[in-house]
Amino acid sequence: MPYFTTTDDRRIYFEDNGEGQPLLCLAGLTRCSRDFSFLAPHVADLRMIAMDYRGRGRSDYDPDYMNYNIFRESHDAIELLDHLGLGRVTVLGTSRGGLIAMALAASHPERLAGVVLNDVGPVIEPSGIARIMEYVGKKPVSKTYDQAARVLKDAMEPQFPGVPLERWRKQAEIQYEATPDGLALRYDDALHKALLEQAATGAIPDMWLFFEALRDVPTGVIRGANSDILGADTLAEMHRRHPGLISADVPNRGHAPFLDEPESLDIIRRILEAS
């Protein structure tokens, strides 16, 4: 399996598939490279690169959980690009991955050919923050993927009406690891402590400053029409501050779209063409 070692000696897992224009895929807060499984069949013509952040998926957990922050994670992304010998790439960031993309715009703008933000902006809606803090670090109660699929469907139906149980079954396989004792998290549960302490110490930056660093970068935003993370007012302000921004609302989707929807694929392709 492909790994690289960071400058602080953490082994980071990544996937590098296909040929063509490189697309670096950065997953959500508690997710990993598997998060782009639904997108992959639609970008077979691209070089699709995805990584597991430290403390997620197959990557090393960090004994210092305060390293679970967007600055360290963005630096790990740059080290991955250096490891692969890549200069400029288009970045597709879902949720946390989008925040990392904004951090990259502020620290390494020369490495960004384009950016697609999947259901995230500089402001996270309070209701979304509350929901995230409710589940991060908690082990799943479900013992099987079938049980987890039903739990996900019931919980997500208000934001994702009509999504079939089969899709949630696949999502459960992406999110959880099957063990002899039932399902387990695919990430370090200390991530919850990191979020609490970063909020308490004021370590969370003003993301508007980072977003504005994207002003000269082709940028697209995919927003779930039912999202509790990216509000319509925030998206409108993003358009005001980035006149070249393109965006689309994905109907019957919340946080975050699966990325195989026509609206999502259209935004991704338009940014790739502009990159």
C-alpha positions as CSV (number, residue, x, y, z in Angstrom):
1,M,0.0,0.0,0.0
2,P,1.3,3.5,-0.8
3,Y,2.5,5.6,2.1
4,F,4.8,8.5,2.6
5,T,6.5,9.8,5.8
6,T,6.0,13.4,6.9
7,T,8.7,15.6,8.2
8,D,7.5,14.9,11.8
9,D,7.7,11.1,11.1
10,R,4.1,10.2,10.6
11,R,3.2,7.6,7.9
12,I,0.4,8.9,5.7
13,Y,-1.6,6.6,3.5
14,F,-2.7,7.8,0.0
15,E,-4.2,6.5,-3.2
16,D,-3.0,7.5,-6.6
17,N,-5.0,6.2,-9.5
18,G,-5.3,6.9,-13.2
19,E,-3.5,9.2,-15.6
20,G,-4.2,12.7,-16.8
21,Q,-4.9,16.0,-15.1
22,P,-4.3,15.6,-11.3
23,L,-7.2,16.0,-8.9
24,L,-6.2,16.0,-5.2
25,C,-9.2,14.9,-3.2
26,L,-9.4,16.0,0.5
27,A,-12.0,14.3,2.6
28,G,-14.2,15.5,5.5
29,L,-13.3,15.8,9.1
30,T,-13.7,12.2,10.2
31,R,-13.5,10.6,6.7
32,C,-10.7,9.2,4.6
33,S,-9.8,8.5,1.0
34,R,-12.7,6.1,0.6
35,D,-15.0,9.2,0.8
36,F,-14.6,9.7,-3.0
37,S,-15.8,6.2,-4.0
38,F,-19.0,7.5,-5.6
39,L,-17.0,10.1,-7.6
40,A,-14.3,7.8,-8.9
41,P,-16.2,6.1,-11.8
42,H,-16.9,9.6,-13.2
43,V,-13.3,10.8,-13.3
44,A,-11.6,7.8,-14.8
45,D,-9.9,10.1,-17.3
46,L,-8.1,12.0,-14.4
47,R,-5.2,11.2,-12.1
48,M,-7.2,11.0,-8.9
49,I,-5.2,11.3,-5.7
50,A,-6.7,11.0,-2.2
51,M,-5.1,10.9,1.2
52,D,-6.0,9.8,4.7
53,Y,-5.2,12.6,7.1
54,R,-3.1,11.7,10.1
55,G,-5.4,10.0,12.6
56,R,-7.8,8.8,9.9
57,G,-8.1,5.7,7.9
58,R,-4.9,3.9,7.4
59,S,-2.6,6.8,8.4
60,D,-0.7,6.9,11.7
61,Y,-2.6,8.3,14.7
62,D,-0.8,11.3,16.2
63,P,0.1,11.0,19.9
64,D,-0.3,14.8,20.1
65,Y,-4.0,15.2,19.1
66,M,-3.6,18.9,18.8
67,N,-1.8,18.2,15.5
68,Y,-5.3,17.4,14.1
69,N,-5.7,20.9,12.7
70,I,-6.0,22.4,9.2
71,F,-2.5,23.9,9.3
72,R,-0.8,20.6,9.9
73,E,-3.1,18.8,7.6
74,S,-2.5,21.3,4.8
75,H,1.2,20.9,5.3
76,D,0.8,17.1,5.0
77,A,-1.0,17.7,1.7
78,I,1.9,19.7,0.4
79,E,4.3,17.0,1.5
80,L,2.3,14.5,-0.4
81,L,2.5,16.6,-3.6
82,D,6.2,16.9,-3.1
83,H,6.5,13.2,-2.6
84,L,4.6,12.6,-5.9
85,G,6.7,15.3,-7.7
86,L,3.6,17.4,-8.5
87,G,3.6,21.1,-8.8
88,R,0.1,22.6,-9.3
89,V,-3.0,20.6,-8.9
90,T,-6.7,21.1,-8.7
91,V,-8.0,20.4,-5.2
92,L,-11.5,19.0,-4.5
93,G,-12.2,19.5,-0.8
94,T,-15.2,18.1,1.0
95,S,-16.1,19.9,4.3
96,R,-12.8,19.8,6.3
97,G,-11.0,19.2,3.0
98,G,-12.4,22.6,1.7
99,L,-11.0,24.4,4.8
100,I,-7.6,22.8,4.1
101,A,-7.9,24.0,0.5
102,M,-8.5,27.5,1.8
103,A,-5.5,27.2,4.1
104,L,-3.4,26.1,1.1
105,A,-4.5,29.2,-0.8
106,A,-3.1,31.3,1.9
107,S,0.1,29.4,2.4
108,H,0.9,27.8,-1.0
109,P,-1.1,29.6,-3.7
110,E,1.4,28.5,-6.3
111,R,0.4,24.9,-5.9
112,L,-3.3,25.5,-6.7
113,A,-4.5,25.3,-10.3
114,G,-8.1,25.3,-9.2
115,V,-10.3,24.5,-6.1
116,V,-13.7,23.0,-5.7
117,L,-15.3,23.3,-2.2
118,N,-17.9,20.7,-1.5
119,D,-20.5,22.1,0.9
120,V,-18.2,24.3,2.9
121,G,-17.3,27.9,3.2
122,P,-15.6,30.4,5.6
123,V,-18.6,30.2,8.0
124,I,-19.9,27.0,9.4
125,E,-23.6,27.2,10.5
126,P,-24.1,26.8,14.3
127,S,-26.6,24.0,13.8
128,G,-24.0,22.1,11.7
129,I,-21.3,22.6,14.4
130,A,-23.7,21.3,17.0
131,R,-24.5,18.2,14.9
132,I,-20.8,17.5,14.3
133,M,-19.8,17.8,18.0
134,E,-22.7,15.4,18.8
135,Y,-21.2,12.5,16.8
136,V,-17.4,13.1,16.6
137,G,-15.6,10.5,18.7
138,K,-18.6,8.4,19.5
139,K,-18.4,4.7,18.5
140,P,-21.2,3.4,16.3
141,V,-23.9,1.5,18.2
142,S,-24.6,-0.6,15.1
143,K,-23.0,-4.0,15.0
144,T,-23.4,-4.6,11.2
145,Y,-23.3,-2.6,8.1
146,D,-27.0,-3.4,7.5
147,Q,-27.9,-1.9,10.8
148,A,-25.7,1.1,10.3
149,A,-27.3,1.7,6.9
150,R,-30.7,1.9,8.5
151,V,-29.5,4.3,11.2
152,L,-27.9,6.5,8.5
153,K,-31.0,6.5,6.4
154,D,-33.2,7.4,9.3
155,A,-30.9,10.1,10.5
156,M,-30.1,11.7,7.1
157,E,-33.6,11.5,5.5
158,P,-34.5,15.1,6.3
159,Q,-31.4,16.3,4.4
160,F,-31.2,13.5,1.8
161,P,-34.8,12.6,1.0
162,G,-35.3,9.6,-1.2
163,V,-31.7,8.2,-1.1
164,P,-32.1,4.4,-1.2
165,L,-31.0,2.2,1.6
166,E,-28.4,0.6,-0.7
167,R,-26.5,3.9,-1.0
168,W,-26.5,4.2,2.8
169,R,-25.2,0.6,3.0
170,K,-22.2,1.6,0.8
171,Q,-21.8,4.8,2.9
172,A,-21.7,2.7,6.1
173,E,-18.9,0.6,4.6
174,I,-17.0,3.8,3.8
175,Q,-17.4,5.3,7.3
176,Y,-17.0,2.3,9.6
177,E,-14.6,-0.7,9.9
178,A,-16.1,-4.1,10.6
179,T,-14.5,-5.9,13.6
180,P,-15.3,-9.1,15.5
181,D,-16.9,-6.8,18.2
182,G,-19.0,-4.8,15.7
183,L,-18.4,-1.7,13.8
184,A,-15.6,0.7,14.7
185,L,-14.6,4.3,13.8
186,R,-12.0,4.7,11.0
187,Y,-10.4,7.6,12.9
188,D,-8.8,8.5,16.2
189,D,-11.5,9.4,18.7
190,A,-9.1,12.0,20.2
191,L,-10.2,14.2,17.3
192,H,-13.1,15.2,19.5
193,K,-10.7,16.5,22.2
194,A,-8.8,18.4,19.5
195,L,-11.9,20.2,18.3
196,L,-12.9,21.2,21.9
197,E,-9.5,22.5,22.9
198,Q,-9.0,24.4,19.6
199,A,-12.3,26.1,20.1
200,A,-11.5,26.9,23.8
201,T,-8.1,28.3,23.0
202,G,-9.2,30.4,20.0
203,A,-7.0,28.4,17.6
204,I,-9.7,28.5,14.9
205,P,-8.7,31.2,12.3
206,D,-10.9,33.7,10.5
207,M,-11.5,31.6,7.3
208,W,-12.6,34.6,5.3
209,L,-9.0,35.7,5.2
210,F,-8.1,32.3,3.7
211,F,-11.0,32.2,1.3
212,E,-10.0,35.6,-0.1
213,A,-6.6,34.1,-1.0
214,L,-8.6,32.1,-3.6
215,R,-9.6,35.3,-5.4
216,D,-7.2,34.6,-8.4
217,V,-7.8,30.8,-8.4
218,P,-10.6,29.2,-10.4
219,T,-13.0,28.2,-7.7
220,G,-16.3,26.4,-7.6
221,V,-18.7,25.6,-4.8
222,I,-21.0,22.6,-4.5
223,R,-23.7,23.2,-2.0
224,G,-26.3,20.7,-0.7
225,A,-29.6,22.5,-1.0
226,N,-30.5,21.2,2.5
227,S,-27.1,21.8,4.0
228,D,-26.7,22.8,7.7
229,I,-23.0,23.6,7.2
230,L,-23.0,26.0,4.3
231,G,-25.7,28.6,4.5
232,A,-27.2,30.4,1.5
233,D,-26.1,33.8,2.9
234,T,-22.5,32.6,3.3
235,L,-22.5,31.4,-0.3
236,A,-23.9,34.8,-1.5
237,E,-21.1,36.6,0.4
238,M,-18.5,34.2,-1.1
239,H,-19.7,35.3,-4.6
240,R,-19.4,38.9,-3.6
241,R,-15.8,38.5,-2.4
242,H,-14.8,36.2,-5.3
243,P,-16.4,37.6,-8.5
244,G,-15.2,34.6,-10.6
245,L,-16.8,32.0,-8.3
246,I,-19.1,29.5,-9.8
247,S,-21.5,27.4,-7.7
248,A,-24.5,25.1,-7.8
249,D,-27.0,23.9,-5.3
250,V,-27.6,20.1,-5.4
251,P,-31.3,19.3,-4.7
252,N,-32.3,16.7,-2.1
253,R,-28.8,16.8,-0.7
254,G,-27.5,18.1,2.7
255,H,-24.0,17.9,4.1
256,A,-22.3,16.8,2.0
257,P,-23.3,15.8,-1.6
258,F,-21.9,12.5,-2.7
259,L,-20.3,14.2,-5.8
260,D,-21.8,11.9,-8.4
261,E,-24.8,14.2,-8.9
262,P,-25.0,16.0,-12.2
263,E,-24.7,19.4,-10.6
264,S,-21.6,18.3,-8.7
265,L,-19.9,16.8,-11.7
266,D,-20.6,19.9,-13.8
267,I,-18.9,22.2,-11.3
268,I,-15.9,19.8,-11.0
269,R,-15.5,19.6,-14.8
270,R,-15.8,23.4,-15.2
271,I,-13.1,24.1,-12.7
272,L,-10.9,21.4,-14.2
273,E,-11.3,23.1,-17.6
274,A,-10.4,26.5,-16.1
275,S,-7.4,25.1,-14.2
